[in-house]
Amino acid sequence: QVQLVESGGGLVQPGGSLRLSCAASGFTFSRYIMSWYRQAPGKERELVAAITSAGGLTNYADSVKGRFTISRDNAKNTVYLQMNGLKPEDTAVYYCKVRLNGGDYWGKGTLVTVSS
C-alpha cells in the first residue's frame, strides 16, 4: 500500500534552516509529481511546493519562494524540502502528498516550529 513518511521537523530559531524528508513506498515513485503542503494552527492546509516526476520543474507558494527548495532522489524514493530563512509564520505541520489513481495520499506530517 502507499506510504509516505515525513521526518526532519523540529524547533528552530527564526532565520534558521531545516531539511524535511518524505520517504515513499508502495508505488512507482519516479512516475509521479510530489508535493509538500503545510497546515498552521487554525488555518487551512496550503500547497508549499511541488516537483515533477523527473525533478525538472518545480513550483512554490509565493510565501516561500527564494527560501525553500524542493528536490527528489528517485533512486531513494524520497522527496526533500530544504527550508532556509525560516520565519515564525512558517510554523506548521508539513505533509507530503502524491496523487495517483485518482486519489490523494498523505503522510502523517512533521511539525516545524519556528520560535526564539
DAPE-V803384 format. One line per field, one symbol per residue. burial: b if it has 24 or more other C-alpha atoms within 12 Angstrom, else e. A space follows every 10 residues. Layout:
# DAPE-V803384
burial: ???
This chain:
# DAPE-V803384
burial: eebbbbbbbb bbeeebbbbb bbbbbeeebb ebbbbbbbbb eeeeebbbbb bbbebeebbb eeebeebbbb bbebeebbbb bbbbbbbeeb bbbbbbbbbe eeeebbbebb bbbbee
